[in-house]
């Protein structure tokens, strides 16, 4: 088989081209489009989706496109391996010409047909034989819509391509008939489907391990006849293939004299699979077909037996009876779906296969993603009582796996379940119900922490769960606890150190090594949430910390949680420049911080948000804010908190999704980073907003600043970091390798999710480190005051001023590093982890830099003797030192040596003094901070109104050369521009081009969006039109929520960064591509602060200027398209009489737009169809054989 690694990426591109073709085909077939729209409407009514038409349509288009491409893959595999007597596309040797001859003969007989019908000839052939008819039955996705004849020809040409020597690029010949490559195609054939369906194939070694733990014991305790196995998330069929082979072997042992075909069918009878993704099921069916064919010894599908398969596409969480052994209620889920089923679903078969309490083994690798579709999210929540909060799909599937298995009773042996799933439920809040209310009533047999194992494709930390569907029968269960993750990328993942430690010692309770600990844990230890599956000395240290504490954090605070949750941050976090230029009231502009802004005792945020509340937390909005948010109204209305949508909560559509008034109005709060590699807490006063990623701690009313600072000290300690990491969910870090494995390069770079629920249980010592907390807080405030962003606010910045600020900052940071070390070592004593005082008692604590701390000196020594690497130092730009610095005071040098001695002798201190728990001081380089500050200063000055309006106060576009001429007359601007460019004699035009190019976004959607983005824009425009009609008093029914944009929808990365998922214009300037004077090659720009009328007038002015220069119509059409695009907003916001112009600008602009369309002889359709010229790149030609 020679298909090469490039087959999948090339097929990905082919699928995208087929999608584009199918989209056109759908639009050109009114009857088919109406049928699709009717099915979409029925799906909405049946609560199977909440997707808008465009999103739903594109999902179906993808399924159909993949279906067509995948079916040709099946045909090619069959052709090259002579599994069929005929050929349609190509084949090895003489069969290739045979395919061409057959095609020519077909077209001589059917000249009216296209290449689409020729491919359908092959598909019809598959339908005509029992072994293959299921691949292309009535439920196959390819029947939803067919490609054009031209696209069918392109598909054929793809498979017939040869290299320069005439050798076919793709050869599927394989004497073993291996279909493993189809698993790779399944996962990566469509990037859209990969994200939508969470496509992820399970590595063979993981599948084999889980089958060893489930199928093997299940077969040992029950009859083979009637045995049934299911994977309800079967994907491309790894578990099904593995189970089939094992069951076939079992039948060969049990009935060696039975006819081979009968044994094969008996094994197939036991195998059941379901998947939401239709093409996953098609691949699984094909792979099982080939496996069964090979097992019979028959090498021709046309002569193969009429194999019976139990595979079907559908939603495993919705179909089937839901008889719950532990609950009184029993109901048919299908009855709730009002009889609705998608065309790719076989309703009757789904009901049969997904009937509960029937399987001896249930295995799989369920999806871990959260449910983006709000309707389905709520549906699953109602059906599976273990779903809590913002649950992941691992929760309902965990429950579903057990419910599909036979429930153990006197009449039947309990079924086994085995799954590799995300471990997020173990520590995230949504996992409490599944752990405490469900798993405690199941007979869990094995819980194996696989988060440290190198498992290709599994970027999410995982755990393997094995159990039986019955009440627990013992007081213990086997657990594999993680100690250390895989240190590097193994050449063979099956030989990874952690994976081998798991598989080789799974049956050895009491085993403890560098990688895992194996133990029979009391069930009560896993009866409450959260779970901690950490081995080694971590458990002992946790117990020591608990012993050294007197009360949990919850006993001294009022509450911990979110201040604000917008659920659409991009709609509100617009930045000060945007809010100012759009005229938003200053009282509605507030500083806002995210978790990433909370670092090293400080809030580093420089972001400003639109705040729709007054100082007391009452909702308030002005007209400018309303206009900003109106285009996103449907997204904002449909935000859903746990307590419901905006309307269900009694909130205005423009409010935040959640606001805690008590936290919003608190005088002081402690704030922390929700996701970070280490613990970061800071003290804040009233006046700053904090979004979901920066939860807050509110103390009881009347609490003093010292009470806040005392808590701040202990929470920022290395002891707190250790405790939090043991009880929090690890989100991963910098991955090793490029095959998607989760294992990260360095444990200290792993990010964790620190929740308020977890933090409530943090154990506090009897005495808190108030002095250290107060001192470090003061230092952090001084560092913030010396930052470049604040320095440039007071006066035009100079080299001297910035240099002084840098020196001060370096000194302050040195003091902070030293003070943090004192805090950490004081905290060890406060918890009783050390008996002696290992803090500095001298008169002047020396400044130290990262790289000079006790644990770093020990790390440097290990690097020197070759037992560790230097990544910690290189990543943090610090220098490893093997000796204690001689310039330190003797008393401090002696203290550091005593600390080193304590690390070496005390296991608990040795664990705490690891990089994973020590502050990284990963500050943004001064050079970067300075560049950002200077850039911001310059851009603010370049937004001055005088640059963008003429003497008559009319808006005017400027080229960069024109701007350069104006800027050159401003000494401050020129001096700061030179400072930003790090030069004395600055080229103003060149510098402005560099500065402004990425700050401007094209005025026209077609210029900034690719076709995929324009399709989404179409949905947005439909929604806006319905909103306008609704605002006018018309009853338009339910308005669809338009799809969000993605990076791939934009033509340039900087435009995506300026606009984001909601296409919110946050750019400072407007770009007019190819619209400038022919004599001026520099960019033509406008100001983003213009209202819609001013934008329209500028386009009209630019057009008139180009006409005066004799520009071609081709240069004028996009300008008129821009006028047409902005016109609906002019009509919406400027319909009244304008006192400046003495007329309605909506009427004036409408007339102007129509007049200019007539002038260029273009229609609205022509304007919408306009696209910028495509720049093509040359590449080596691939020979196409026809």
RAFENKA-V222902 format. One record per run of one state. SS is the DSSP state (helix for helix, strand for strand, loop for the rest). FROM is the first residue (numbers start at 1). LEN is the number of residues. If there is no record, write none. Layout:
SS FROM LEN
SS FROM LEN
//
This chain:
loop 1 1
strand 2 1
loop 3 3
helix 6 22
loop 28 2
helix 30 16
loop 46 7
helix 53 28
loop 81 13
helix 94 16
loop 110 5
helix 115 13
loop 128 5
helix 133 4
loop 137 4
helix 141 4
loop 145 4
helix 149 12
loop 161 1
strand 162 1
loop 163 5
strand 168 1
loop 169 2
strand 171 1
loop 172 8
helix 180 9
loop 189 2
helix 191 7
loop 198 6
helix 204 17
loop 221 8
strand 229 3
loop 232 6
helix 238 17
loop 255 5
helix 260 11
strand 271 5
loop 276 2
helix 278 19
loop 297 13
strand 310 4
loop 314 7
strand 321 1
loop 322 10
strand 332 1
helix 333 5
loop 338 9
helix 347 7
loop 354 5
strand 359 1
loop 360 1
strand 361 4
loop 365 5
strand 370 1
loop 371 3
helix 374 10
loop 384 8
strand 392 1
helix 393 12
strand 405 1
loop 406 10
strand 416 7
loop 423 1
helix 424 4
loop 428 1
helix 429 13
loop 442 1
strand 443 7
loop 450 12
strand 462 7
loop 469 7
strand 476 7
loop 483 10
helix 493 3
loop 496 1
helix 497 9
loop 506 6
strand 512 1
loop 513 3
strand 516 7
helix 523 4
loop 527 7
strand 534 1
loop 535 3
helix 538 10
loop 548 3
strand 551 2
helix 553 3
loop 556 1
strand 557 5
loop 562 2
strand 564 2
loop 566 3
helix 569 4
loop 573 3
helix 576 6
loop 582 4
helix 586 3
strand 589 5
loop 594 1
helix 595 3
strand 598 2
loop 600 2
strand 602 2
loop 604 3
strand 607 4
loop 611 2
strand 613 1
loop 614 5
strand 619 1
loop 620 3
helix 623 8
loop 631 2
helix 633 5
loop 638 2
strand 640 2
loop 642 2
strand 644 2
loop 646 12
strand 658 2
loop 660 1
helix 661 4
loop 665 3
strand 668 5
loop 673 2
strand 675 2
loop 677 4
strand 681 5
loop 686 3
strand 689 2
loop 691 5
strand 696 4
loop 700 5
helix 705 11
loop 716 2
helix 718 10
loop 728 1
strand 729 4
loop 733 2
strand 735 1
loop 736 8
strand 744 1
loop 745 2
helix 747 3
loop 750 1
strand 751 3
loop 754 2
helix 756 5
loop 761 2
strand 763 2
loop 765 5
helix 770 16
loop 786 2
helix 788 7
loop 795 4
helix 799 32
loop 831 23
helix 854 11
loop 865 6
helix 871 5
loop 876 14
helix 890 16
loop 906 1
helix 907 6
loop 913 2
helix 915 3
loop 918 8
helix 926 17
loop 943 2
helix 945 3
loop 948 1
strand 949 1
loop 950 5
strand 955 1
loop 956 2
strand 958 2
helix 960 8
loop 968 3
helix 971 11
loop 982 6
helix 988 12
strand 1000 3
loop 1003 2
helix 1005 4
strand 1009 1
loop 1010 1
helix 1011 21
loop 1032 15
helix 1047 3
strand 1050 1
loop 1051 2
helix 1053 7
loop 1060 9
strand 1069 3
loop 1072 12
strand 1084 4
loop 1088 4
helix 1092 17
loop 1109 4
helix 1113 21
loop 1134 3
strand 1137 2
loop 1139 4
strand 1143 2
helix 1145 16
loop 1161 3
helix 1164 6
loop 1170 13
strand 1183 1
loop 1184 3
//
